[in-house]
Amino acid sequence: MSIAETLGIEVGQVVADHTLTLTRDSLVRYAGASGDFNPIHYRDDVAAQVGLPGVLAHGMLTMGVAIGAVTDWLDARGWVSDYQVRFTRPVVVDPAEGADVQLVATVGALDDDEARIDLTVSYGGQTVLGKAQARIRSL
């Protein structure tokens, strides 16, 4: 059986459409888990000193929460065999309001064994992950 039949998907189908809020707490937790304690991810004064518009979310955190929406949809029916992005813009995380990151994941291509999922990830109306694509396989 093809992946399209197994997962009940077709090209153009939206499989995830979410808004994820990153907070300063999210950044602290990610820093602890990843070991990335660069102060641009938690100190406004350091971010300003290096010319940034504010504290930035870790790029890999943004990448991770984006693919998380796909793996949540996929559940135990399959797995991600490849995932690639280009970081195009930073996500500035406001100390009070955080940052709302929009994610839309669409089936971009199908073959017998694999599907390509195209992710549109944006913040403030601008794309933050370019050429974001995951390849998935069913179990």
HELIX and SHEET records of a PDB file:
HELIX    1   1 ILE A    3  LEU A    7  1                                   5    
HELIX    2   2 ARG A   24  SER A   34  1                                  11    
HELIX    3   3 PRO A   39  HIS A   41  5                                   3    
HELIX    4   4 ASP A   44  GLN A   49  1                                   6    
HELIX    5   5 GLY A   59  LEU A   74  1                                  16    
HELIX    6   6 ASP A   75  ARG A   77  5                                   3    
SHEET    1   A 5 VAL A  14  LEU A  22  0                                        
SHEET    2   A 5 ALA A  99  LEU A 110 -1                                        
SHEET    3   A 5 GLU A 114  TYR A 123 -1                                        
SHEET    4   A 5 GLN A 126  SER A 138 -1                                        
SHEET    5   A 5 GLY A  78  PHE A  87 -1                                        
END                                                                             
